[in-house]
Amino acid sequence: MSIIMTRLFIIAVGLLIATPMASAENLFDWLKSPTFEKKSIVAKPADDARLLTLEPKESEMYPRVSAGAHTILVNVSHGKKSWISRRSMSNGDPLNMVSEDVHALDSIRWHGEKVSFLSQRGNGLGLWEKPVDGGGLMKRLYELNGHLTQPVMLHDGGLIAVRLTVLRNMKKASRGTRNEFNNWQVSGYRGEIIRIEKDGSEKVLNEGMNPALSPDGKWIVFSMPDGRDMHLYLMRVDGSELTQLPSSRSVDVQPAWSPDGKWIVFTSNRAKVDLRHTSHSDWDIWAIDREGRNLTQLTKDTGRDGAPSVSADGRVYFHSDRKVSSDLKKEHQLKGSIGAFHVWSIALPK
């Protein structure tokens, strides 16, 4: 007999002794009633995140919210195939395929009503632009070289990107391997944030990954390693005025700005940290204001929450491999198997 059932039996016996007129049959009928059973097995959700995307056998990751807050870009994987999809922000339904270019998965960004992304087409690496509906003409904006990722276009026409440089004494077999959830490390490489001018000249600004441009175009927030930790830093787009945001023994990565520039949201394992085995950590979405105050944990779930993007109406979109309930599957009219990751949303602090 389990501990819980033993305690219930003792309570039942006590009640029978205390109230001789009570019926044992009635008492155990009450213990078996729907009201009692429901209270004993139903747990409240850890947060109030809403599910947005859910398609059969697909994983949807790395949401990128449009400035108009009507559509969203997501990385989709189905079996061995991967592509960029545009989705409705009202119900998560697919609108069109944007690109199947493998370099777009780590680099696609909104560029007004169009999108920009890295590609090897045209006999070399370049940053290209195309309409978000998947059709129309494509235009090369920059000719580039080397191993670049995570480009950010500046308001003055310059470009911020991450250049990956090979670490010494690293076996070739281990270079370039990635975890789909982890876009802040590439095994065998060191990330450097660089600025590329229109004439092709470039300058190394700092070591780091995951650069994000402030809405006013003046600041970059990014993640920089410190041993096993990763901390968030701010700097101007020319690399000056380097400033560290409040940190802890944690991995703080994938920062993004709110459209009004007041909040920086990011992925962190600071709620439950295991720096030696990061897969044992709890990954959640956090927010901190521009002045480094009001640190707030937005999501609380045992699943891996990451890659936040903030809409104009103050909702944070992120991917997660948290459990999808059978009720949510019914709401999305879906039966059968689903992928590991899907896009969810939660409100910013008021």
Secondary structure, DSSP 8 states (H G I E B T S, - for coil): --HHHHHHHHHHHHHHHH-TTS-HHHHHHHHTSHHHHHHHH----SS--EE----BT-EEEEEEE-TTSSEEEEEEEETTEEEEEEEETTT--EEEEEE--GGGGGT-EEETTEEEEEE-TTTS-EEEEEETTS-S--EEEEE--SSEEEEEE-TTS-EEEEEEEE-TT--GGGTT--BTTB-S--TTEEEEEEEE-TTS-EEEEEE-EEEEE-TTSSEEEEEEEETTEEEEEEEETTS-S-EE----SSBEEEEEE-TTSSEEEEEEEEEE--SS-GGGSEEEEEEEETTS---EE----SS-EEEEEE-TTSEEEEEE-----HHHHHHTT--S-B-S-EEEEEE---
